[in-house]
Amino acid sequence: MKGVIYARYSSDNQREESIEGQIRECKEYAEKQGITILNSYIDRALSAKTDNRPEFQHMVKDSAKHLFDVVIVWKLDRFARNRYDSAHYKAILRRNGVKVVSAKETIAEDSTGILLESLLEGYAEFYSAELSEKVTRGLTENALKCKYNGGGLPVGYSTDSEQCYQLDTLTAPAVLDTFKKYDKGATVAEIVRWLNEKGIQPHRGKVMGIDSVKRMLKNRAYLGEYRYSKTIIPGGIPAIVPQDLFDRVQERLAKNKKAPARYKAKEELYLLSTKLHCGLCGAFMVGESGTSGTGKFHQYYKCVGAKKHKGCNKKAVKKAWIEDIVVAETMKAIMDDSVVEYITDLVMDLQKRENIDLPRYKEQLADTEKAAENLVNAIQQGIFNSFTKQRLDELEQVKSDLEVKILQEEMQRPLLKREQVTFWIHKFRLIDTTKPEQRQRLIDSFVNAIYLFDDRLVLTFNYKEGCKTIALSDIMGLAKGSDFTTCGAPNRR
């Protein structure tokens, strides 16, 4: 039998040794049962109460390829702590010819085994639910007593041996001074510098920043108000800031809050960044924007050489004009069936060249099977001795080892089929070229570089011999027109 291992731990408090222990014991079980392990799927710091576990879903998906027969888990609660999820995914695995076994729980194959497995799964779900209830109940009791329940402790407070809030004699006065300074007109940036000079640090020991100070100025804990989840108890902890000062600070914060922008700048998504080159000097042409004297917003590409006055006199070009040309020419290439066929051939050839082990293993397997077949034919003709038997056993072992290596390669680096590659390229024929994100995806996938000269545009695509030269005189009227030779840069924004 061929199998895989699924291992998991549920919290950051557990360590990598937990996974190592699970893997070790699962491998020991596999060795005793004569199961060849092909792969291990590991989810770290993820609860089994949910099926939203990447490696778990990867394992279930791989089971459809019929590469393995069994999934080994350390205990059944590693697989799922929810009876519905357990039954649902075990049913999927069974349909794919795969069963789930526990390395530490001996479960028979008969009706009593079904009962025992159900009891173990039910207990795992019960344990998880009970633990959650106990934790919630404990935290709620702490909250009702105004005790510290973990998380970020506000600057100015410490806790005693019973987890009750106490004023920190070193930082509590700084908190009060922070409120007073802001009330008297100090800016948040000035307060940040002042706190950092005094060495006041927020929770987790980081440097005090603007966001930290803003959160401090809004924190009702400094009024003595205890909050945890839905539990709110006024006067539950020692107060640092008086009510009238806190109220004045809130009024100033609201007044200083920035009003909504009167003008929201257009999104500057330059699709040809790092791909568009100046044909005269070879430098990148980068995106820039600005507002003209009439107040009109412009976006364009400008040669870095010309921008930095390095002797290049290339004029800037309108962003929309050049991008529309590139998108249109790329779509023409995709619509050409011969181009699609050519790209598909390249992808299939590239996969073969990148994975040199898989073809070699398959070739060795074919040779081994041929040698074994020749020996069997010899035995059928009466040639049978200790040497032929030993040689046949050796070939069978080599064949088994090669089959395992082939399965492992196919699981780790699955090869795309020809129809999958063709389907992926054809999907680009359906994109909406008016949407920036879809235009970007098109260009990123197929365009390698663009060279812009004064009289022509040279497009190179992401496949061998994918090059096209376009005379600009033929496309001057394309994409809303262009003052290509005279487009100067407006004022930089």
C-alpha positions as CSV (number, residue, x, y, z in Angstrom):
1,M,0.0,0.0,0.0
2,K,1.0,3.6,-0.6
3,G,0.1,6.3,1.9
4,V,0.5,9.9,3.0
5,I,0.8,11.4,6.5
6,Y,-1.4,14.3,7.7
7,A,-0.2,16.1,10.8
8,R,-1.4,19.2,12.6
9,Y,-1.1,21.3,15.7
10,S,-3.7,23.9,16.7
11,S,-2.0,26.7,18.6
12,D,1.1,28.9,18.6
13,N,1.8,27.6,22.1
14,Q,2.7,24.2,20.6
15,R,6.1,23.7,19.0
16,E,7.5,22.1,15.9
17,E,8.5,19.1,18.1
18,S,4.8,18.3,18.2
19,I,4.7,17.8,14.4
20,E,8.0,15.9,14.4
21,G,6.6,13.5,17.0
22,Q,3.4,12.9,15.0
23,I,5.4,12.3,11.8
24,R,7.8,9.9,13.6
25,E,5.1,7.8,15.1
26,C,3.1,7.8,11.8
27,K,6.2,6.5,9.9
28,E,6.8,3.8,12.5
29,Y,3.2,2.7,12.1
30,A,3.6,2.7,8.3
31,E,6.7,0.6,8.5
32,K,5.0,-2.0,10.7
33,Q,2.0,-2.2,8.3
34,G,4.2,-2.3,5.1
35,I,2.9,1.1,3.8
36,T,5.2,3.2,1.6
37,I,4.9,6.9,2.5
38,L,4.8,9.2,-0.5
39,N,4.3,12.6,1.1
40,S,3.4,14.5,4.3
41,Y,0.8,17.3,4.6
42,I,1.3,19.6,7.6
43,D,-0.9,22.4,9.0
44,R,0.6,24.5,11.7
45,A,-1.3,26.5,14.3
46,L,-4.7,25.6,12.7
47,S,-7.7,24.2,14.6
48,A,-9.4,21.0,13.4
49,K,-12.8,22.6,14.3
50,T,-12.7,24.0,10.8
51,D,-11.9,22.5,7.4
52,N,-10.3,25.7,6.3
53,R,-6.8,24.2,6.4
54,P,-4.6,24.6,3.3
55,E,-2.6,21.3,3.5
56,F,-5.7,19.4,4.5
57,Q,-7.6,20.6,1.4
58,H,-4.5,19.9,-0.7
59,M,-4.5,16.3,0.6
60,V,-8.2,15.8,-0.2
61,K,-7.6,17.2,-3.7
62,D,-4.6,15.0,-4.3
63,S,-6.6,11.9,-3.3
64,A,-8.7,12.3,-6.5
65,K,-5.5,11.5,-8.5
66,H,-5.5,8.0,-7.0
67,L,-1.8,8.2,-6.1
68,F,-2.2,6.8,-2.6
69,D,-4.4,4.4,-0.7
70,V,-4.3,5.5,2.9
71,V,-4.0,8.7,5.0
72,I,-2.2,8.1,8.3
73,V,-2.9,10.5,11.2
74,W,-1.4,10.4,14.7
75,K,-4.8,10.4,16.3
76,L,-8.3,10.9,14.7
77,D,-8.6,14.3,16.4
78,R,-5.7,15.5,14.1
79,F,-8.0,14.8,11.1
80,A,-11.1,16.6,12.4
81,R,-12.8,17.7,15.7
82,N,-16.2,18.0,14.0
83,R,-18.2,15.0,13.3
84,Y,-19.8,16.4,10.2
85,D,-16.5,17.4,8.7
86,S,-15.0,14.0,9.6
87,A,-17.8,12.1,7.9
88,H,-17.9,14.4,4.9
89,Y,-14.2,14.2,4.1
90,K,-13.9,10.6,4.9
91,A,-16.7,9.9,2.4
92,I,-14.8,11.9,-0.3
93,L,-11.6,10.0,0.4
94,R,-13.5,6.7,0.3
95,R,-14.9,7.6,-3.1
96,N,-11.3,8.1,-4.2
97,G,-10.3,4.8,-2.8
98,V,-8.5,6.2,0.2
99,K,-9.1,5.4,3.9
100,V,-8.0,7.2,7.1
101,V,-6.1,5.3,9.8
102,S,-4.9,6.3,13.2
103,A,-1.3,5.4,14.2
104,K,-2.1,5.4,18.0
105,E,-5.7,4.2,18.1
106,T,-6.3,0.6,17.2
107,I,-9.6,0.4,15.4
108,A,-10.9,-2.9,14.0
109,E,-12.4,-3.1,10.4
110,D,-15.7,-4.7,11.6
111,S,-18.8,-3.1,13.1
112,T,-17.2,-2.6,16.5
113,G,-14.5,-0.6,14.8
114,I,-17.2,1.7,13.3
115,L,-18.7,2.2,16.7
116,L,-15.3,2.9,18.3
117,E,-14.3,5.4,15.6
118,S,-17.6,7.2,16.1
119,L,-17.1,7.4,19.8
120,L,-13.5,8.7,19.4
121,E,-14.7,11.4,16.9
122,G,-17.6,12.3,19.2
123,Y,-15.3,12.6,22.2
124,A,-12.9,14.8,20.2
125,E,-15.7,17.2,19.3
126,F,-17.0,17.1,22.9
127,Y,-13.5,17.8,24.3
128,S,-13.1,20.8,21.9
129,A,-16.5,22.2,22.7
130,E,-16.1,21.7,26.5
131,L,-12.6,23.3,26.5
132,S,-14.0,26.3,24.6
133,E,-16.8,26.6,27.1
134,K,-14.4,26.4,30.1
135,V,-12.1,29.0,28.6
136,T,-15.0,31.4,27.9
137,R,-16.4,30.8,31.3
138,G,-13.1,31.5,33.0
139,L,-12.5,34.7,31.0
140,T,-16.0,35.9,31.8
141,E,-15.5,35.3,35.5
142,N,-12.2,37.3,35.3
143,A,-14.0,40.1,33.5
144,L,-16.7,40.4,36.1
145,K,-13.9,40.8,38.7
146,C,-12.2,43.4,36.4
147,K,-9.1,41.2,36.1
148,Y,-6.6,41.3,33.2
149,N,-7.5,38.8,30.6
150,G,-4.5,39.0,28.3
151,G,-3.8,41.1,25.2
152,G,-2.3,44.5,25.1
153,L,-1.9,46.1,28.5
154,P,-2.5,49.9,28.2
155,V,0.5,52.2,28.9
156,G,0.2,53.4,32.5
157,Y,-1.0,50.1,34.0
158,S,0.6,47.0,35.4
159,T,-0.9,43.9,37.1
160,D,-0.4,42.4,40.5
161,S,-0.1,38.7,41.5
162,E,-3.9,38.3,41.2
163,Q,-4.1,39.8,37.7
164,C,-5.8,43.0,39.0
165,Y,-5.0,46.3,37.3
166,Q,-2.6,48.7,39.2
167,L,-1.2,52.1,38.3
168,D,2.3,52.0,37.0
169,T,4.2,54.6,38.9
170,L,6.7,55.2,36.0
171,T,4.3,55.5,33.0
172,A,0.9,56.6,34.5
173,P,2.1,60.2,35.0
174,A,3.3,60.3,31.4
175,V,-0.1,59.3,30.2
176,L,-1.7,62.1,32.2
177,D,0.8,64.6,30.8
178,T,0.1,63.3,27.3
179,F,-3.6,64.3,27.7
180,K,-2.6,67.6,29.1
181,K,-0.2,68.4,26.4
182,Y,-2.7,67.6,23.6
183,D,-5.4,69.6,25.4
184,K,-3.0,72.7,25.5
185,G,-2.4,72.5,21.7
186,A,0.5,70.1,21.2
187,T,0.4,68.0,18.0
188,V,0.4,64.2,18.0
189,A,3.8,64.2,16.3
190,E,5.3,66.4,19.1
191,I,3.8,64.1,21.7
192,V,5.3,61.1,20.0
193,R,8.8,62.7,20.0
194,W,8.4,63.6,23.7
195,L,7.3,60.1,24.7
196,N,10.1,58.5,22.8
197,E,12.6,60.9,24.5
198,K,11.3,59.8,27.9
199,G,11.6,56.1,26.8
200,I,7.9,55.4,27.1
201,Q,7.0,52.3,25.1
202,P,3.7,50.7,24.2
203,H,2.8,47.1,24.8
204,R,5.3,44.6,23.2
205,G,8.2,47.1,23.6
206,K,7.9,48.8,20.3
207,V,8.7,52.5,19.6
208,M,5.9,54.9,20.2
209,G,4.2,56.1,17.0
210,I,1.4,58.4,15.9
211,D,-1.1,55.6,15.8
212,S,-0.1,54.5,19.3
213,V,-0.6,58.0,20.7
214,K,-4.0,58.4,18.9
215,R,-5.2,55.1,20.4
216,M,-4.0,56.3,23.8
217,L,-5.9,59.5,23.6
218,K,-9.1,57.6,22.7
219,N,-8.7,54.8,25.3
220,R,-11.6,55.0,27.8
221,A,-9.6,52.7,30.2
222,Y,-7.9,55.9,31.4
223,L,-11.2,57.0,32.8
224,G,-11.3,53.8,34.9
225,E,-13.6,52.0,32.5
226,Y,-13.0,48.2,32.3
227,R,-13.8,46.6,29.0
228,Y,-13.6,43.0,27.9
229,S,-15.7,41.6,25.0
230,K,-19.3,42.6,25.9
231,T,-18.5,43.3,29.6
232,I,-18.2,47.0,30.4
233,I,-17.7,48.1,34.1
234,P,-17.3,51.9,34.8
235,G,-14.8,52.5,37.6
236,G,-13.6,48.9,37.4
237,I,-9.9,49.9,37.3
238,P,-7.9,52.8,38.6
239,A,-8.5,56.1,36.6
240,I,-5.6,58.1,35.3
241,V,-7.3,61.0,33.4
242,P,-10.3,63.0,34.8
243,Q,-13.5,63.1,32.9
244,D,-13.4,66.8,31.9
245,L,-9.9,66.5,30.5
246,F,-10.8,63.4,28.6
247,D,-13.9,65.1,27.1
248,R,-11.9,68.1,25.9
249,V,-9.3,65.9,24.3
250,Q,-12.1,64.0,22.4
251,E,-13.5,67.3,21.1
252,R,-10.1,68.4,19.8
253,L,-9.5,65.0,18.2
254,A,-12.8,65.3,16.4
255,K,-12.1,68.9,15.3
256,N,-8.6,68.0,14.0
257,K,-9.8,64.9,12.1
258,K,-9.2,65.5,8.4
259,A,-12.2,66.3,6.3
260,P,-13.0,64.1,3.3
261,A,-10.7,65.1,0.4
262,R,-12.3,67.5,-2.0
263,Y,-10.5,65.9,-4.9
264,K,-9.8,62.2,-4.9
265,A,-6.8,61.5,-7.2
266,K,-7.4,59.0,-10.0
267,E,-5.7,55.7,-9.5
268,E,-2.4,55.8,-11.1
269,L,-2.0,52.2,-12.4
270,Y,0.7,52.2,-15.0
271,L,0.4,48.9,-16.8
272,L,3.7,49.1,-18.7
273,S,6.0,49.8,-15.8
274,T,9.3,47.9,-16.1
275,K,8.3,46.8,-19.6
276,L,8.3,50.0,-21.6
277,H,11.8,51.1,-22.9
278,C,12.9,54.2,-24.8
279,G,14.0,53.1,-28.3
280,L,16.5,55.9,-28.5
281,C,18.6,55.3,-25.4
282,G,17.2,52.0,-24.0
283,A,16.3,53.4,-20.6
284,F,13.0,52.7,-18.9
285,M,10.0,54.9,-19.6
286,V,8.3,55.5,-16.3
287,G,4.8,56.7,-15.4
288,E,4.2,60.2,-14.2
289,S,1.2,62.4,-13.7
290,G,0.4,66.1,-13.4
291,T,-2.1,68.9,-13.8
292,S,-2.0,71.3,-16.7
293,G,-2.6,75.1,-16.4
294,T,-6.2,74.5,-17.2
295,G,-6.6,72.1,-14.3
296,K,-6.8,69.0,-16.4
297,F,-5.3,65.8,-15.0
298,H,-2.7,64.1,-17.3
299,Q,-0.9,60.7,-17.1
300,Y,2.0,59.8,-19.4
301,Y,5.2,57.8,-19.7
302,K,8.5,59.6,-19.8
303,C,12.0,58.4,-20.7
304,V,14.3,58.3,-17.6
305,G,17.2,59.4,-19.7
306,A,15.3,62.5,-20.9
307,K,13.9,63.1,-17.4
308,K,17.4,63.2,-15.9
309,H,18.8,65.2,-18.8
310,K,21.3,62.5,-19.9
311,G,21.2,63.5,-23.6
312,C,18.0,61.7,-24.7
313,N,15.4,63.9,-26.4
314,K,12.5,61.4,-26.4
315,K,9.2,63.0,-25.9
316,A,6.7,61.9,-23.3
317,V,3.7,59.9,-24.6
318,K,0.2,59.6,-23.3
319,K,-0.5,56.7,-21.0
320,A,-3.8,55.7,-22.4
321,W,-2.6,55.8,-26.0
322,I,0.4,53.5,-25.6
323,E,-1.4,51.1,-23.3
324,D,-4.3,50.8,-25.6
325,I,-2.0,49.9,-28.5
326,V,-0.1,47.2,-26.4
327,V,-3.4,45.7,-25.2
328,A,-4.9,45.6,-28.7
329,E,-1.8,44.0,-30.3
330,T,-1.6,41.4,-27.4
331,M,-5.2,40.5,-28.0
332,K,-4.5,40.0,-31.7
333,A,-1.8,37.5,-30.9
334,I,-4.1,35.6,-28.5
335,M,-6.8,35.4,-31.0
336,D,-4.4,33.7,-33.5
337,D,-4.8,29.9,-33.2
338,S,-1.3,29.3,-34.6
339,V,0.2,31.4,-31.8
340,V,-1.8,29.5,-29.1
341,E,-0.7,26.2,-30.6
342,Y,2.9,27.5,-30.6
343,I,2.8,28.6,-27.0
344,T,1.2,25.3,-25.9
345,D,4.1,23.4,-27.6
346,L,6.6,25.5,-25.8
347,V,5.0,25.0,-22.4
348,M,4.8,21.2,-22.8
349,D,8.5,21.1,-23.9
350,L,9.5,23.4,-21.0
351,Q,7.8,21.1,-18.5
352,K,9.7,18.1,-19.8
353,R,13.0,20.0,-19.7
354,E,12.5,21.4,-16.2
355,N,11.5,18.0,-14.6
356,I,14.4,15.8,-15.7
357,D,13.8,13.2,-13.0
358,L,10.3,12.1,-14.0
359,P,11.2,11.1,-17.6
360,R,14.3,9.3,-16.4
361,Y,12.3,7.3,-13.8
362,K,9.7,6.4,-16.4
363,E,12.4,5.3,-18.8
364,Q,14.1,3.2,-16.1
365,L,10.7,1.7,-15.2
366,A,10.1,0.7,-18.8
367,D,13.5,-0.9,-19.1
368,T,12.9,-2.8,-15.8
369,E,9.5,-4.0,-16.9
370,K,11.0,-5.2,-20.2
371,A,13.8,-7.1,-18.4
372,A,11.3,-8.7,-16.1
373,E,9.1,-9.7,-19.0
374,N,12.1,-11.3,-20.7
375,L,12.9,-13.3,-17.6
376,V,9.2,-14.5,-17.3
377,N,9.4,-15.6,-20.9
378,A,12.6,-17.5,-20.2
379,I,11.0,-19.2,-17.2
380,Q,8.0,-20.2,-19.3
381,Q,10.4,-21.8,-21.8
382,G,11.9,-23.9,-19.0
383,I,14.9,-21.9,-18.0
384,F,14.4,-21.6,-14.2
385,N,17.2,-21.7,-11.6
386,S,18.2,-19.8,-8.5
387,F,19.8,-17.0,-10.5
388,T,16.6,-16.3,-12.6
389,K,14.5,-16.3,-9.4
390,Q,16.9,-14.0,-7.6
391,R,17.1,-11.7,-10.6
392,L,13.3,-11.6,-11.0
393,D,13.0,-10.6,-7.3
394,E,15.5,-7.8,-7.7
395,L,13.7,-6.5,-10.8
396,E,10.4,-6.5,-8.9
397,Q,12.0,-4.5,-6.0
398,V,13.5,-2.0,-8.5
399,K,10.1,-1.7,-10.2
400,S,8.4,-1.0,-6.9
401,D,10.9,1.6,-5.9
402,L,10.7,3.4,-9.3
403,E,6.9,3.4,-9.1
404,V,7.1,5.1,-5.7
405,K,9.6,7.7,-7.0
406,I,7.3,8.4,-10.0
407,L,4.3,8.9,-7.7
408,Q,6.3,11.3,-5.5
409,E,7.4,13.4,-8.4
410,E,3.9,13.6,-9.8
411,M,2.6,14.7,-6.4
412,Q,5.2,17.3,-5.8
413,R,5.4,18.7,-9.4
414,P,2.3,17.8,-11.2
415,L,2.5,18.2,-15.0
416,L,-0.1,20.3,-16.9
417,K,-1.9,18.5,-19.7
418,R,-2.0,20.1,-23.2
419,E,-5.7,20.8,-23.0
420,Q,-5.2,22.6,-19.7
421,V,-2.6,25.0,-21.2
422,T,-4.8,25.7,-24.2
423,F,-7.8,26.3,-22.0
424,W,-5.8,28.8,-19.9
425,I,-4.7,30.8,-22.9
426,H,-8.2,30.8,-24.4
427,K,-9.6,32.3,-21.2
428,F,-7.8,35.5,-22.0
429,R,-9.9,35.8,-25.2
430,L,-12.9,36.5,-22.9
431,I,-11.4,39.2,-20.6
432,D,-12.9,42.7,-20.4
433,T,-10.1,44.9,-21.7
434,T,-11.8,48.0,-20.3
435,K,-11.0,46.9,-16.7
436,P,-7.5,47.9,-15.5
437,E,-6.9,44.7,-13.4
438,Q,-7.7,42.4,-16.4
439,R,-5.6,44.5,-18.7
440,Q,-2.7,44.3,-16.2
441,R,-3.1,40.5,-16.0
442,L,-3.0,40.2,-19.8
443,I,0.2,42.3,-20.1
444,D,1.9,40.6,-17.2
445,S,1.2,37.2,-18.7
446,F,2.2,37.8,-22.3
447,V,4.2,41.0,-22.8
448,N,8.0,40.8,-22.2
449,A,9.1,44.3,-23.3
450,I,8.1,47.2,-25.5
451,Y,10.6,49.5,-27.3
452,L,9.3,52.9,-28.4
453,F,11.1,54.7,-31.2
454,D,10.0,57.9,-33.0
455,D,8.6,56.0,-36.0
456,R,7.8,52.5,-34.7
457,L,6.9,50.3,-31.7
458,V,8.6,46.9,-31.2
459,L,6.7,44.5,-29.0
460,T,8.3,41.3,-27.6
461,F,6.1,38.6,-26.1
462,N,6.9,36.0,-23.5
463,Y,7.6,33.2,-26.0
464,K,10.4,32.4,-28.4
465,E,10.3,34.5,-31.6
466,G,7.4,36.5,-30.2
467,C,8.3,39.8,-31.6
468,K,6.3,42.3,-33.6
469,T,7.2,45.7,-35.1
470,I,4.4,48.3,-35.7
471,A,4.8,51.4,-37.7
472,L,3.4,54.4,-35.7
473,S,2.3,56.1,-38.9
474,D,-0.3,53.3,-39.3
475,I,-1.8,53.8,-35.8
476,M,-1.7,57.5,-35.1
477,G,-5.4,57.6,-34.9
478,L,-5.7,54.6,-32.7
479,A,-7.0,54.9,-29.1
480,K,-8.5,58.3,-29.0
481,G,-5.6,59.8,-31.1
482,S,-2.3,61.1,-30.0
483,D,-0.1,64.2,-30.3
484,F,2.8,61.7,-30.2
485,T,5.5,64.0,-31.4
486,T,4.5,67.0,-29.3
487,C,3.3,65.6,-26.1
488,G,5.1,67.6,-23.4
489,A,4.9,66.9,-19.7
490,P,2.5,69.0,-17.6
491,N,3.4,70.3,-14.2
492,R,4.5,67.4,-11.9
493,R,1.9,66.7,-9.3
